[in-house]
Amino acid sequence: MFFHCDSFQFDLSRPLVMGILNVTPDSFSDGGLHSQRDAAVAHAHQLIAEGADIIDIGGESTRPGAAPVSVQQELDRVLPVIEKLQDFPVSIDTFKPEVMTAAIATGVCMVNDINALLDADAMKAVANSCVAVCLMHKRGNPQTMQMQPEYQDVVSEVCEFLHARILAAESAGIARSRIVIDPGFGFGKTLVHNLALLRELEKFKQLGVPILAGLSRKSMLGTLTGQDAAHRLSASVAAALIAVQRGANIVRVHDVKATVDALKIWNAINGEIQ
Ligand code: 7PM
């Protein structure tokens, strides 16, 4: 299976690692826009050296309860970093159509939209380009999504939603080979829901497009281990490997080096080394 991201083409015979690059004032300690930008670019280069296949750049925190950021602020944060990563596959993590359009013009090869292109302008921004898109499921918004989420059957409901979004994207002119889906771990789901989605991740294979899984440092791992976000490396690597074993083609992670090492073992038993 091949996955088309603008001028990049990924062979999905092995899992890909997407490194998370948050360009928000809280991610790189010291003030000033310039030093923040330089620190973000340096961090991106580190993730690339560690073996990331794609870098996912985000300028707005999707943390529950986080303050919203204006289009201009988000552009000021992400565009200078995208400019510096020209020859590497970069994804833009945004739900704002204006940010998608500007990021595509600046050279990203993928849009990571936690709203699954439900906004008509977001759909147009991607359809008018050759970039790939990640369609993610979420319930509610970051302010409300952790209040009592309820599902009859979380796996079927998320699967049906993503199926509908694939069809909508295809009708808008986005080829299937440019689409990946993501069950959206932690976005309006309880621990029980998240575990069911991970346990049954293979069911999403029937949708016929690659699967992306984002479990890195998430609170479900904190609940299971009792560790705060800074101490969830082992749990994150375990979760990424389980996701890959159950069909994930791309894992979105903070800790690229540890994940790449874990996946080397997976790749070896899957025929990469005879
Ligand atoms: C606070 C809470 C900060 C949650 C950050 C987060 C995903 C994503 C995020 C995901 C895709 C995080 C999340 N998670 N995009 N963006 N899939 N496609 O842990 O699971 O990074 S934000």
py3Dmol code that shows the C-alpha trace and the ligand (Angstrom):
import py3Dmol

protein = """\
ATOM      1  CA  MET A   1       0.000   0.000   0.000  1.00  0.00           C
ATOM      2  CA  PHE A   2       1.292   3.461  -0.918  1.00  0.00           C
ATOM      3  CA  PHE A   3       0.388   6.686   0.777  1.00  0.00           C
ATOM      4  CA  HIS A   4       0.621   9.889  -1.273  1.00  0.00           C
ATOM      5  CA  CYS A   5       1.625  13.104   0.443  1.00  0.00           C
ATOM      6  CA  ASP A   6       2.128  15.718  -2.260  1.00  0.00           C
ATOM      7  CA  SER A   7       5.625  15.046  -3.683  1.00  0.00           C
ATOM      8  CA  PHE A   8       6.351  12.329  -1.101  1.00  0.00           C
ATOM      9  CA  GLN A   9       5.237   8.736  -1.457  1.00  0.00           C
ATOM     10  CA  PHE A  10       5.412   6.354   1.486  1.00  0.00           C
ATOM     11  CA  ASP A  11       5.605   2.609   1.136  1.00  0.00           C
ATOM     12  CA  LEU A  12       3.581   1.317   4.085  1.00  0.00           C
ATOM     13  CA  SER A  13       5.332  -2.050   4.270  1.00  0.00           C
ATOM     14  CA  ARG A  14       6.736  -0.814   7.590  1.00  0.00           C
ATOM     15  CA  PRO A  15       5.159   1.523  10.156  1.00  0.00           C
ATOM     16  CA  LEU A  16       5.985   5.236   9.962  1.00  0.00           C
ATOM     17  CA  VAL A  17       6.877   7.430  12.899  1.00  0.00           C
ATOM     18  CA  MET A  18       5.384  10.918  13.026  1.00  0.00           C
ATOM     19  CA  GLY A  19       7.293  13.150  15.443  1.00  0.00           C
ATOM     20  CA  ILE A  20       5.283  15.764  17.348  1.00  0.00           C
ATOM     21  CA  LEU A  21       6.600  19.326  17.213  1.00  0.00           C
ATOM     22  CA  ASN A  22       4.570  21.746  19.304  1.00  0.00           C
ATOM     23  CA  VAL A  23       5.348  25.370  18.519  1.00  0.00           C
ATOM     24  CA  THR A  24       3.475  26.943  21.409  1.00  0.00           C
ATOM     25  CA  PRO A  25       4.951  29.336  23.994  1.00  0.00           C
ATOM     26  CA  ASP A  26       4.623  26.682  26.708  1.00  0.00           C
ATOM     27  CA  SER A  27       6.579  24.064  24.702  1.00  0.00           C
ATOM     28  CA  PHE A  28       9.952  25.859  24.564  1.00  0.00           C
ATOM     29  CA  SER A  29      10.597  27.657  27.847  1.00  0.00           C
ATOM     30  CA  ASP A  30      12.315  30.991  27.058  1.00  0.00           C
ATOM     31  CA  GLY A  31      10.310  33.961  25.669  1.00  0.00           C
ATOM     32  CA  GLY A  32      10.960  35.719  22.292  1.00  0.00           C
ATOM     33  CA  LEU A  33       9.493  34.589  18.973  1.00  0.00           C
ATOM     34  CA  HIS A  34      12.944  34.159  17.391  1.00  0.00           C
ATOM     35  CA  SER A  35      14.406  31.957  20.103  1.00  0.00           C
ATOM     36  CA  GLN A  36      11.180  29.925  20.144  1.00  0.00           C
ATOM     37  CA  ARG A  37      11.435  29.447  16.386  1.00  0.00           C
ATOM     38  CA  ASP A  38      15.106  28.428  16.545  1.00  0.00           C
ATOM     39  CA  ALA A  39      14.401  25.997  19.370  1.00  0.00           C
ATOM     40  CA  ALA A  40      11.518  24.476  17.384  1.00  0.00           C
ATOM     41  CA  VAL A  41      13.681  24.045  14.261  1.00  0.00           C
ATOM     42  CA  ALA A  42      16.477  22.507  16.350  1.00  0.00           C
ATOM     43  CA  HIS A  43      13.970  20.129  17.922  1.00  0.00           C
ATOM     44  CA  ALA A  44      12.669  19.169  14.455  1.00  0.00           C
ATOM     45  CA  HIS A  45      16.216  18.386  13.319  1.00  0.00           C
ATOM     46  CA  GLN A  46      16.697  16.232  16.386  1.00  0.00           C
ATOM     47  CA  LEU A  47      13.476  14.295  15.653  1.00  0.00           C
ATOM     48  CA  ILE A  48      14.622  13.779  12.045  1.00  0.00           C
ATOM     49  CA  ALA A  49      18.050  12.537  13.208  1.00  0.00           C
ATOM     50  CA  GLU A  50      16.287  10.136  15.566  1.00  0.00           C
ATOM     51  CA  GLY A  51      14.449   8.586  12.627  1.00  0.00           C
ATOM     52  CA  ALA A  52      11.115  10.390  12.312  1.00  0.00           C
ATOM     53  CA  ASP A  53       9.467   9.883   8.911  1.00  0.00           C
ATOM     54  CA  ILE A  54       7.165  12.907   9.205  1.00  0.00           C
ATOM     55  CA  ILE A  55       7.141  15.948  11.514  1.00  0.00           C
ATOM     56  CA  ASP A  56       3.724  17.136  12.751  1.00  0.00           C
ATOM     57  CA  ILE A  57       3.876  20.872  13.512  1.00  0.00           C
ATOM     58  CA  GLY A  58       1.202  22.400  15.712  1.00  0.00           C
ATOM     59  CA  GLY A  59       0.837  26.047  16.756  1.00  0.00           C
ATOM     60  CA  GLU A  60      -2.273  25.728  18.883  1.00  0.00           C
ATOM     61  CA  SER A  61      -2.649  23.525  21.905  1.00  0.00           C
ATOM     62  CA  THR A  62      -5.618  21.161  21.695  1.00  0.00           C
ATOM     63  CA  ARG A  63      -5.285  20.557  25.429  1.00  0.00           C
ATOM     64  CA  PRO A  64      -8.725  20.537  27.066  1.00  0.00           C
ATOM     65  CA  GLY A  65      -9.470  24.070  28.277  1.00  0.00           C
ATOM     66  CA  ALA A  66      -6.534  25.675  26.412  1.00  0.00           C
ATOM     67  CA  ALA A  67      -6.923  29.315  25.318  1.00  0.00           C
ATOM     68  CA  PRO A  68      -7.755  29.753  21.615  1.00  0.00           C
ATOM     69  CA  VAL A  69      -5.098  31.240  19.329  1.00  0.00           C
ATOM     70  CA  SER A  70      -5.776  33.673  16.440  1.00  0.00           C
ATOM     71  CA  VAL A  71      -5.030  32.710  12.832  1.00  0.00           C
ATOM     72  CA  GLN A  72      -2.222  35.298  12.709  1.00  0.00           C
ATOM     73  CA  GLN A  73      -0.630  34.050  15.937  1.00  0.00           C
ATOM     74  CA  GLU A  74      -0.754  30.463  14.702  1.00  0.00           C
ATOM     75  CA  LEU A  75       0.772  31.468  11.334  1.00  0.00           C
ATOM     76  CA  ASP A  76       3.522  33.466  13.073  1.00  0.00           C
ATOM     77  CA  ARG A  77       4.419  30.373  15.061  1.00  0.00           C
ATOM     78  CA  VAL A  78       4.329  27.658  12.407  1.00  0.00           C
ATOM     79  CA  LEU A  79       5.240  29.196   9.009  1.00  0.00           C
ATOM     80  CA  PRO A  80       8.848  30.162   9.836  1.00  0.00           C
ATOM     81  CA  VAL A  81       9.447  26.624  11.110  1.00  0.00           C
ATOM     82  CA  ILE A  82       7.862  25.018   8.015  1.00  0.00           C
ATOM     83  CA  GLU A  83      10.057  27.256   5.816  1.00  0.00           C
ATOM     84  CA  LYS A  84      13.171  25.840   7.462  1.00  0.00           C
ATOM     85  CA  LEU A  85      12.162  22.207   6.886  1.00  0.00           C
ATOM     86  CA  GLN A  86      11.723  22.367   3.116  1.00  0.00           C
ATOM     87  CA  ASP A  87      12.999  18.975   1.990  1.00  0.00           C
ATOM     88  CA  PHE A  88      11.464  16.920   4.778  1.00  0.00           C
ATOM     89  CA  PRO A  89       7.874  15.611   5.006  1.00  0.00           C
ATOM     90  CA  VAL A  90       5.996  17.997   7.311  1.00  0.00           C
ATOM     91  CA  SER A  91       2.384  17.828   8.462  1.00  0.00           C
ATOM     92  CA  ILE A  92       0.435  20.807   9.813  1.00  0.00           C
ATOM     93  CA  ASP A  93      -1.656  20.105  12.910  1.00  0.00           C
ATOM     94  CA  THR A  94      -4.496  22.624  12.640  1.00  0.00           C
ATOM     95  CA  PHE A  95      -8.259  22.843  12.207  1.00  0.00           C
ATOM     96  CA  LYS A  96      -8.190  26.358  10.734  1.00  0.00           C
ATOM     97  CA  PRO A  97      -8.675  26.535   6.931  1.00  0.00           C
ATOM     98  CA  GLU A  98      -6.571  29.725   6.652  1.00  0.00           C
ATOM     99  CA  VAL A  99      -3.669  28.033   8.422  1.00  0.00           C
ATOM    100  CA  MET A 100      -4.034  24.928   6.215  1.00  0.00           C
ATOM    101  CA  THR A 101      -3.914  27.036   3.028  1.00  0.00           C
ATOM    102  CA  ALA A 102      -0.866  29.032   4.126  1.00  0.00           C
ATOM    103  CA  ALA A 103       0.945  25.932   5.379  1.00  0.00           C
ATOM    104  CA  ILE A 104       0.253  24.096   2.100  1.00  0.00           C
ATOM    105  CA  ALA A 105       1.618  27.083   0.144  1.00  0.00           C
ATOM    106  CA  THR A 106       4.728  27.035   2.374  1.00  0.00           C
ATOM    107  CA  GLY A 107       5.379  23.355   1.664  1.00  0.00           C
ATOM    108  CA  VAL A 108       3.694  20.932   4.061  1.00  0.00           C
ATOM    109  CA  CYS A 109       2.752  17.586   2.528  1.00  0.00           C
ATOM    110  CA  MET A 110      -0.039  16.718   4.947  1.00  0.00           C
ATOM    111  CA  VAL A 111      -2.864  18.289   6.973  1.00  0.00           C
ATOM    112  CA  ASN A 112      -3.660  16.782  10.369  1.00  0.00           C
ATOM    113  CA  ASP A 113      -7.182  17.979  11.166  1.00  0.00           C
ATOM    114  CA  ILE A 114      -8.714  16.938  14.493  1.00  0.00           C
ATOM    115  CA  ASN A 115     -12.062  18.047  12.967  1.00  0.00           C
ATOM    116  CA  ALA A 116     -11.797  15.583  10.039  1.00  0.00           C
ATOM    117  CA  LEU A 117     -12.454  18.351   7.432  1.00  0.00           C
ATOM    118  CA  LEU A 118     -15.994  18.961   8.743  1.00  0.00           C
ATOM    119  CA  ASP A 119     -15.467  22.659   7.993  1.00  0.00           C
ATOM    120  CA  ALA A 120     -16.301  23.196   4.286  1.00  0.00           C
ATOM    121  CA  ASP A 121     -13.401  25.637   3.857  1.00  0.00           C
ATOM    122  CA  ALA A 122     -10.983  23.125   5.385  1.00  0.00           C
ATOM    123  CA  MET A 123     -12.251  20.506   2.921  1.00  0.00           C
ATOM    124  CA  LYS A 124     -11.682  22.967   0.043  1.00  0.00           C
ATOM    125  CA  ALA A 125      -8.198  23.885   1.264  1.00  0.00           C
ATOM    126  CA  VAL A 126      -7.105  20.247   1.100  1.00  0.00           C
ATOM    127  CA  ALA A 127      -9.089  19.380  -2.061  1.00  0.00           C
ATOM    128  CA  ASN A 128      -7.428  22.272  -3.937  1.00  0.00           C
ATOM    129  CA  SER A 129      -3.993  20.761  -3.266  1.00  0.00           C
ATOM    130  CA  CYS A 130      -2.144  17.444  -3.524  1.00  0.00           C
ATOM    131  CA  VAL A 131      -1.380  17.076   0.186  1.00  0.00           C
ATOM    132  CA  ALA A 132      -2.484  14.148   2.339  1.00  0.00           C
ATOM    133  CA  VAL A 133      -4.992  14.469   5.169  1.00  0.00           C
ATOM    134  CA  CYS A 134      -5.480  12.778   8.519  1.00  0.00           C
ATOM    135  CA  LEU A 135      -9.186  12.508   9.361  1.00  0.00           C
ATOM    136  CA  MET A 136      -9.543  12.151  13.145  1.00  0.00           C
ATOM    137  CA  HIS A 137     -12.578  11.293  15.218  1.00  0.00           C
ATOM    138  CA  LYS A 138     -13.454  13.388  18.240  1.00  0.00           C
ATOM    139  CA  ARG A 139     -16.524  13.887  20.343  1.00  0.00           C
ATOM    140  CA  GLY A 140     -17.265  17.471  21.420  1.00  0.00           C
ATOM    141  CA  ASN A 141     -14.653  20.245  21.643  1.00  0.00           C
ATOM    142  CA  PRO A 142     -11.555  20.516  23.857  1.00  0.00           C
ATOM    143  CA  GLN A 143     -13.602  22.338  26.524  1.00  0.00           C
ATOM    144  CA  THR A 144     -16.396  19.769  26.724  1.00  0.00           C
ATOM    145  CA  MET A 145     -15.020  16.518  25.363  1.00  0.00           C
ATOM    146  CA  GLN A 146     -14.093  14.906  28.657  1.00  0.00           C
ATOM    147  CA  MET A 147     -17.543  15.496  30.213  1.00  0.00           C
ATOM    148  CA  GLN A 148     -19.324  12.134  30.272  1.00  0.00           C
ATOM    149  CA  PRO A 149     -18.738  10.898  26.728  1.00  0.00           C
ATOM    150  CA  GLU A 150     -21.234   8.123  25.925  1.00  0.00           C
ATOM    151  CA  TYR A 151     -21.319   5.585  23.119  1.00  0.00           C
ATOM    152  CA  GLN A 152     -23.483   2.517  22.462  1.00  0.00           C
ATOM    153  CA  ASP A 153     -20.556   0.860  20.703  1.00  0.00           C
ATOM    154  CA  VAL A 154     -17.519   3.099  20.511  1.00  0.00           C
ATOM    155  CA  VAL A 155     -15.654   1.081  17.859  1.00  0.00           C
ATOM    156  CA  SER A 156     -18.612   0.923  15.435  1.00  0.00           C
ATOM    157  CA  GLU A 157     -19.541   4.568  15.988  1.00  0.00           C
ATOM    158  CA  VAL A 158     -16.001   5.848  15.400  1.00  0.00           C
ATOM    159  CA  CYS A 159     -15.669   3.534  12.387  1.00  0.00           C
ATOM    160  CA  GLU A 160     -18.944   4.791  10.879  1.00  0.00           C
ATOM    161  CA  PHE A 161     -17.956   8.415  11.427  1.00  0.00           C
ATOM    162  CA  LEU A 162     -14.570   7.897   9.742  1.00  0.00           C
ATOM    163  CA  HIS A 163     -16.189   5.996   6.878  1.00  0.00           C
ATOM    164  CA  ALA A 164     -18.537   8.952   6.268  1.00  0.00           C
ATOM    165  CA  ARG A 165     -15.612  11.384   6.375  1.00  0.00           C
ATOM    166  CA  ILE A 166     -13.616   9.304   3.847  1.00  0.00           C
ATOM    167  CA  LEU A 167     -16.631   9.368   1.491  1.00  0.00           C
ATOM    168  CA  ALA A 168     -17.047  13.139   1.981  1.00  0.00           C
ATOM    169  CA  ALA A 169     -13.360  13.739   1.273  1.00  0.00           C
ATOM    170  CA  GLU A 170     -13.493  11.523  -1.830  1.00  0.00           C
ATOM    171  CA  SER A 171     -16.574  13.381  -3.137  1.00  0.00           C
ATOM    172  CA  ALA A 172     -14.677  16.637  -2.678  1.00  0.00           C
ATOM    173  CA  GLY A 173     -11.929  15.273  -4.926  1.00  0.00           C
ATOM    174  CA  ILE A 174      -9.393  13.948  -2.405  1.00  0.00           C
ATOM    175  CA  ALA A 175      -8.079  10.600  -3.646  1.00  0.00           C
ATOM    176  CA  ARG A 176      -8.186   7.660  -1.228  1.00  0.00           C
ATOM    177  CA  SER A 177      -4.408   7.319  -1.544  1.00  0.00           C
ATOM    178  CA  ARG A 178      -4.088  10.725   0.210  1.00  0.00           C
ATOM    179  CA  ILE A 179      -6.274   9.836   3.212  1.00  0.00           C
ATOM    180  CA  VAL A 180      -5.375   8.392   6.618  1.00  0.00           C
ATOM    181  CA  ILE A 181      -7.782   7.862   9.499  1.00  0.00           C
ATOM    182  CA  ASP A 182      -7.338   8.155  13.241  1.00  0.00           C
ATOM    183  CA  PRO A 183      -9.705   7.051  16.033  1.00  0.00           C
ATOM    184  CA  GLY A 184      -8.605  10.060  18.112  1.00  0.00           C
ATOM    185  CA  PHE A 185      -7.491   8.502  21.379  1.00  0.00           C
ATOM    186  CA  GLY A 186      -8.454  10.748  24.299  1.00  0.00           C
ATOM    187  CA  PHE A 187     -10.737  13.027  22.330  1.00  0.00           C
ATOM    188  CA  GLY A 188     -14.101  12.599  24.054  1.00  0.00           C
ATOM    189  CA  LYS A 189     -13.451   9.043  25.230  1.00  0.00           C
ATOM    190  CA  THR A 190     -13.189   7.393  28.622  1.00  0.00           C
ATOM    191  CA  LEU A 191     -10.433   4.941  29.512  1.00  0.00           C
ATOM    192  CA  VAL A 192     -12.788   2.071  28.650  1.00  0.00           C
ATOM    193  CA  HIS A 193     -13.517   3.618  25.225  1.00  0.00           C
ATOM    194  CA  ASN A 194      -9.818   4.223  24.517  1.00  0.00           C
ATOM    195  CA  LEU A 195      -8.923   0.651  25.440  1.00  0.00           C
ATOM    196  CA  ALA A 196     -11.700  -0.765  23.228  1.00  0.00           C
ATOM    197  CA  LEU A 197     -10.437   1.332  20.290  1.00  0.00           C
ATOM    198  CA  LEU A 198      -6.869   0.133  20.793  1.00  0.00           C
ATOM    199  CA  ARG A 199      -7.911  -3.497  21.354  1.00  0.00           C
ATOM    200  CA  GLU A 200     -10.027  -3.490  18.197  1.00  0.00           C
ATOM    201  CA  LEU A 201      -7.928  -1.157  16.059  1.00  0.00           C
ATOM    202  CA  GLU A 202      -7.772  -3.871  13.392  1.00  0.00           C
ATOM    203  CA  LYS A 203     -11.497  -3.259  12.652  1.00  0.00           C
ATOM    204  CA  PHE A 204     -10.529   0.076  11.099  1.00  0.00           C
ATOM    205  CA  LYS A 205      -8.577  -1.816   8.428  1.00  0.00           C
ATOM    206  CA  GLN A 206     -11.898  -2.493   6.661  1.00  0.00           C
ATOM    207  CA  LEU A 207     -12.052   1.206   5.736  1.00  0.00           C
ATOM    208  CA  GLY A 208      -9.192   0.549   3.308  1.00  0.00           C
ATOM    209  CA  VAL A 209      -6.975   3.507   4.197  1.00  0.00           C
ATOM    210  CA  PRO A 210      -3.912   3.713   6.454  1.00  0.00           C
ATOM    211  CA  ILE A 211      -4.439   4.097  10.211  1.00  0.00           C
ATOM    212  CA  LEU A 212      -2.698   6.692  12.376  1.00  0.00           C
ATOM    213  CA  ALA A 213      -2.613   6.251  16.163  1.00  0.00           C
ATOM    214  CA  GLY A 214      -1.752   8.952  18.690  1.00  0.00           C
ATOM    215  CA  LEU A 215      -1.287   7.569  22.172  1.00  0.00           C
ATOM    216  CA  SER A 216       1.979   9.246  23.165  1.00  0.00           C
ATOM    217  CA  ARG A 217       1.997  10.467  26.792  1.00  0.00           C
ATOM    218  CA  LYS A 218      -1.800  10.569  26.860  1.00  0.00           C
ATOM    219  CA  SER A 219      -3.720  10.641  30.110  1.00  0.00           C
ATOM    220  CA  MET A 220      -5.047   7.097  29.603  1.00  0.00           C
ATOM    221  CA  LEU A 221      -1.425   5.954  29.991  1.00  0.00           C
ATOM    222  CA  GLY A 222      -1.171   8.041  33.150  1.00  0.00           C
ATOM    223  CA  THR A 223      -4.323   6.423  34.507  1.00  0.00           C
ATOM    224  CA  LEU A 224      -2.945   2.953  33.815  1.00  0.00           C
ATOM    225  CA  THR A 225       0.577   3.547  35.185  1.00  0.00           C
ATOM    226  CA  GLY A 226       0.095   6.281  37.786  1.00  0.00           C
ATOM    227  CA  GLN A 227       2.811   8.319  36.027  1.00  0.00           C
ATOM    228  CA  ASP A 228       2.651  12.027  35.172  1.00  0.00           C
ATOM    229  CA  ALA A 229       3.146  13.163  31.557  1.00  0.00           C
ATOM    230  CA  ALA A 230       6.926  13.483  31.966  1.00  0.00           C
ATOM    231  CA  HIS A 231       7.214   9.815  32.983  1.00  0.00           C
ATOM    232  CA  ARG A 232       5.142   8.031  30.376  1.00  0.00           C
ATOM    233  CA  LEU A 233       7.940   6.985  28.004  1.00  0.00           C
ATOM    234  CA  SER A 234       7.706   3.237  28.624  1.00  0.00           C
ATOM    235  CA  ALA A 235       3.918   3.266  28.503  1.00  0.00           C
ATOM    236  CA  SER A 236       3.994   5.341  25.302  1.00  0.00           C
ATOM    237  CA  VAL A 237       6.411   2.980  23.558  1.00  0.00           C
ATOM    238  CA  ALA A 238       4.331  -0.016  24.656  1.00  0.00           C
ATOM    239  CA  ALA A 239       1.147   1.633  23.372  1.00  0.00           C
ATOM    240  CA  ALA A 240       2.747   2.552  20.020  1.00  0.00           C
ATOM    241  CA  LEU A 241       3.954  -1.024  19.536  1.00  0.00           C
ATOM    242  CA  ILE A 242       0.537  -2.469  20.427  1.00  0.00           C
ATOM    243  CA  ALA A 243      -1.093  -0.053  17.966  1.00  0.00           C
ATOM    244  CA  VAL A 244       1.308  -1.167  15.221  1.00  0.00           C
ATOM    245  CA  GLN A 245       0.685  -4.848  16.028  1.00  0.00           C
ATOM    246  CA  ARG A 246      -3.037  -4.171  15.665  1.00  0.00           C
ATOM    247  CA  GLY A 247      -2.725  -2.424  12.327  1.00  0.00           C
ATOM    248  CA  ALA A 248      -1.536   1.165  12.800  1.00  0.00           C
ATOM    249  CA  ASN A 249       0.563   2.355   9.840  1.00  0.00           C
ATOM    250  CA  ILE A 250       1.654   5.640  11.409  1.00  0.00           C
ATOM    251  CA  VAL A 251       2.288   6.379  15.080  1.00  0.00           C
ATOM    252  CA  ARG A 252       2.280  10.003  16.276  1.00  0.00           C
ATOM    253  CA  VAL A 253       4.810  10.291  19.094  1.00  0.00           C
ATOM    254  CA  HIS A 254       6.854  12.709  21.196  1.00  0.00           C
ATOM    255  CA  ASP A 255       9.654  10.215  21.865  1.00  0.00           C
ATOM    256  CA  VAL A 256      10.898   9.376  18.395  1.00  0.00           C
ATOM    257  CA  LYS A 257      14.159   7.614  19.297  1.00  0.00           C
ATOM    258  CA  ALA A 258      12.612   5.143  21.751  1.00  0.00           C
ATOM    259  CA  THR A 259       9.723   4.429  19.368  1.00  0.00           C
ATOM    260  CA  VAL A 260      12.042   3.915  16.382  1.00  0.00           C
ATOM    261  CA  ASP A 261      14.128   1.460  18.423  1.00  0.00           C
ATOM    262  CA  ALA A 262      11.034  -0.498  19.504  1.00  0.00           C
ATOM    263  CA  LEU A 263       9.810  -0.657  15.916  1.00  0.00           C
ATOM    264  CA  LYS A 264      13.202  -1.955  14.737  1.00  0.00           C
ATOM    265  CA  ILE A 265      12.391  -5.163  16.625  1.00  0.00           C
ATOM    266  CA  TRP A 266       8.940  -5.287  15.038  1.00  0.00           C
ATOM    267  CA  ASN A 267      10.404  -4.658  11.570  1.00  0.00           C
ATOM    268  CA  ALA A 268      13.036  -7.366  12.070  1.00  0.00           C
ATOM    269  CA  ILE A 269      10.506 -10.091  12.847  1.00  0.00           C
ATOM    270  CA  ASN A 270       8.438  -8.909   9.882  1.00  0.00           C
ATOM    271  CA  GLY A 271      11.090  -9.723   7.351  1.00  0.00           C
ATOM    272  CA  GLU A 272      13.178  -6.569   7.121  1.00  0.00           C
ATOM    273  CA  ILE A 273      16.181  -8.652   8.267  1.00  0.00           C
ATOM    274  CA  GLN A 274      16.210 -12.288   7.053  1.00  0.00           C
TER     275      GLN A 274
END
"""
ligand_1 = """\
22
7PM
C -3.197 18.007 25.595
C -4.122 17.025 25.297
C -2.180 18.305 24.740
C -4.030 16.315 24.139
C -2.080 17.594 23.572
C -3.014 16.615 23.276
C -3.751 13.691 18.313
C -3.612 14.693 17.367
C -3.359 15.514 19.357
C -4.046 12.368 17.869
C -4.000 13.243 15.639
C -1.541 15.119 22.093
C -2.896 15.778 22.069
N -3.565 14.219 19.544
N -3.729 14.494 16.047
N -3.371 15.845 18.046
N -4.156 12.207 16.527
N -4.136 12.982 14.347
O -1.349 14.293 23.010
O -4.224 11.414 18.648
O -0.672 15.412 21.283
S -3.121 16.691 20.598
"""
view = py3Dmol.view(width=600, height=400)
view.addModel(protein, "pdb")
view.setStyle({"model": 0}, {"cartoon": {"style": "trace"}})
view.addModel(ligand_1, "xyz")
view.setStyle({"model": 1}, {"stick": {}})
view.zoomTo()
view.show()
